[in-house]
Amino acid sequence: MSRVISAHAVSVDGYITGRDPGAGHGLGDGTMLFDWYFDGDTPSQVFDGFKLSGPSARVFDSLAARLGAVVAGRNTYEDSERFGGGGPHPGVRLIVLSHGALSEVGERQTLVTTGVEDAIAAAREAAGGKDVALMGGGVLAAALAAGLVDEVILHQVPVLLGGGRRFFQELPEHVSLRLLEAVPAPGVTHLRYEVVR
Ligand SMILES: NC(=O)c1ccc[n+]([C@@H]2O[C@H](COP(=O)([O-])OP(=O)(O)OC[C@H]3O[C@@H](n4cnc5c(N)ncnc54)[C@H](OP(=O)(O)O)[C@@H]3O)[C@@H](O)[C@H]2O)c1
């Protein structure tokens, strides 16, 4: 069954970028958050060019293989140079969420300006029964507030960045999580939580 998940590389102090992110340098000075994608010896079966440790490859590829569509917030979209007109995952539709600051997106992308519920509905339709991934702390917070998230995955990297874009943003009330899996790996610990409803 299709699930709504979010998976981010997060510092121990809760940042998903370092300082000064922007187009072409989406992680700011926090580039070490993504080192574990490239410093292993196991090629990803899903992403060309990714070489992970064995445990990270198992976690990453099993998540990536389940994906059918992605919802990205405008900050993620712009800091990722609009994903070159495509999307962050091969062959997966990208839905961009904004309150209206964007007037258009690429032909292979869909812009939604009517709220996170509509963005996730569009993504579910595009996903054809596969999972929907949320990208960006703002989008995740909006989706959590709307009760639409099934899993929150932290690829927790052992660094205190001390600044950058915060992953954890304000919520109208608390959200309980249940730990499904904790996988220690070189340079990262994969923590998979289910949202308790
Ligand atoms: N470490 C990782 O794994 C990872 C993964 C993904 C992204 N990133 C980085 O994380 C940063 C993401 O930044 P972020 O968390 O600040 O932002 P974000 O979630 O990517 O984008 C926030 C924007 O999304 C739109 N939005 C959010 N909720 C909405 C709603 N309910 N209705 C309509 N629009 C809504 C708004 O756009 P408008 O202002 O246009 O209205 C809002 O300003 C980027 O720098 C990216 O490079 C890191």
Ligand as a Chemical Component Dictionary entry (heavy atoms), coordinates in Angstrom:
data_LIG
# 
_chem_comp.id                   LIG 
_chem_comp.type                 NON-POLYMER 
_chem_comp.pdbx_formal_charge   0 
_chem_comp.three_letter_code    LIG 
# 
loop_
_chem_comp_atom.comp_id 
_chem_comp_atom.atom_id 
_chem_comp_atom.alt_atom_id 
_chem_comp_atom.type_symbol 
_chem_comp_atom.charge 
_chem_comp_atom.model_Cartn_x 
_chem_comp_atom.model_Cartn_y 
_chem_comp_atom.model_Cartn_z 
_chem_comp_atom.pdbx_ordinal 
LIG N1  N1  N 0  19.670 16.943 4.116  1  
LIG C1  C1  C 0  18.741 16.453 3.276  2  
LIG O1  O1  O 0  18.546 15.236 3.147  3  
LIG C2  C2  C 0  17.905 17.414 2.479  4  
LIG C3  C3  C 0  16.820 16.921 1.744  5  
LIG C4  C4  C 0  15.998 17.826 1.091  6  
LIG C5  C5  C 0  16.275 19.171 1.133  7  
LIG N2  N2  N 1  17.377 19.603 1.803  8  
LIG C6  C6  C 0  17.660 21.034 1.910  9  
LIG O2  O2  O 0  16.781 21.485 2.906  10 
LIG C7  C7  C 0  16.333 22.798 2.605  11 
LIG C8  C8  C 0  14.808 22.772 2.664  12 
LIG O3  O3  O 0  14.404 23.878 3.238  13 
LIG P1  P1  P 0  13.075 24.090 4.120  14 
LIG O4  O4  O 0  12.843 22.978 5.028  15 
LIG O5  O5  O -1 13.273 25.451 4.638  16 
LIG O6  O6  O 0  11.988 24.201 2.994  17 
LIG P2  P2  P 0  11.051 23.314 2.073  18 
LIG O7  O7  O 0  10.141 22.485 2.895  19 
LIG O8  O8  O 0  11.836 22.668 1.000  20 
LIG O9  O9  O 0  10.226 24.512 1.375  21 
LIG C9  C9  C 0  9.445  25.373 2.154  22 
LIG C10 C10 C 0  8.506  26.082 1.218  23 
LIG O10 O10 O 0  7.537  25.141 0.705  24 
LIG C11 C11 C 0  6.290  25.782 0.547  25 
LIG N3  N3  N 0  5.327  25.205 1.469  26 
LIG C12 C12 C 0  5.555  24.518 2.620  27 
LIG N4  N4  N 0  4.394  24.157 3.194  28 
LIG C13 C13 C 0  3.405  24.630 2.376  29 
LIG C14 C14 C 0  1.999  24.567 2.401  30 
LIG N5  N5  N 0  1.354  23.947 3.404  31 
LIG N6  N6  N 0  1.305  25.144 1.414  32 
LIG C15 C15 C 0  1.945  25.769 0.390  33 
LIG N7  N7  N 0  3.304  25.864 0.311  34 
LIG C16 C16 C 0  4.015  25.293 1.285  35 
LIG C17 C17 C 0  6.510  27.246 0.886  36 
LIG O11 O11 O 0  6.923  27.851 -0.331 37 
LIG P3  P3  P 0  6.577  29.407 -0.686 38 
LIG O12 O12 O 0  7.496  30.208 0.185  39 
LIG O13 O13 O 0  6.893  29.515 -2.144 40 
LIG O14 O14 O 0  5.139  29.620 -0.394 41 
LIG C18 C18 C 0  7.660  27.181 1.865  42 
LIG O15 O15 O 0  8.375  28.389 1.979  43 
LIG C19 C19 C 0  16.892 23.176 1.260  44 
LIG O16 O16 O 0  17.982 24.054 1.436  45 
LIG C20 C20 C 0  17.368 21.844 0.666  46 
LIG O17 O17 O 0  18.533 22.007 -0.128 47 
LIG C21 C21 C 0  18.171 18.761 2.497  48 
# 
loop_
_chem_comp_bond.comp_id 
_chem_comp_bond.atom_id_1 
_chem_comp_bond.atom_id_2 
_chem_comp_bond.value_order 
_chem_comp_bond.pdbx_ordinal 
LIG N1  C1  SING 1  
LIG C1  O1  DOUB 2  
LIG C1  C2  SING 3  
LIG C2  C3  SING 4  
LIG C2  C21 DOUB 5  
LIG C3  C4  DOUB 6  
LIG C4  C5  SING 7  
LIG C5  N2  DOUB 8  
LIG N2  C6  SING 9  
LIG N2  C21 SING 10 
LIG C6  O2  SING 11 
LIG C6  C20 SING 12 
LIG O2  C7  SING 13 
LIG C7  C8  SING 14 
LIG C7  C19 SING 15 
LIG C8  O3  SING 16 
LIG O3  P1  SING 17 
LIG P1  O4  DOUB 18 
LIG P1  O5  SING 19 
LIG P1  O6  SING 20 
LIG O6  P2  SING 21 
LIG P2  O7  DOUB 22 
LIG P2  O8  SING 23 
LIG P2  O9  SING 24 
LIG O9  C9  SING 25 
LIG C9  C10 SING 26 
LIG C10 O10 SING 27 
LIG C10 C18 SING 28 
LIG O10 C11 SING 29 
LIG C11 N3  SING 30 
LIG C11 C17 SING 31 
LIG N3  C12 SING 32 
LIG N3  C16 SING 33 
LIG C12 N4  DOUB 34 
LIG N4  C13 SING 35 
LIG C13 C14 SING 36 
LIG C13 C16 DOUB 37 
LIG C14 N5  SING 38 
LIG C14 N6  DOUB 39 
LIG N6  C15 SING 40 
LIG C15 N7  DOUB 41 
LIG N7  C16 SING 42 
LIG C17 O11 SING 43 
LIG C17 C18 SING 44 
LIG O11 P3  SING 45 
LIG P3  O12 DOUB 46 
LIG P3  O13 SING 47 
LIG P3  O14 SING 48 
LIG C18 O15 SING 49 
LIG C19 O16 SING 50 
LIG C19 C20 SING 51 
LIG C20 O17 SING 52 
# 
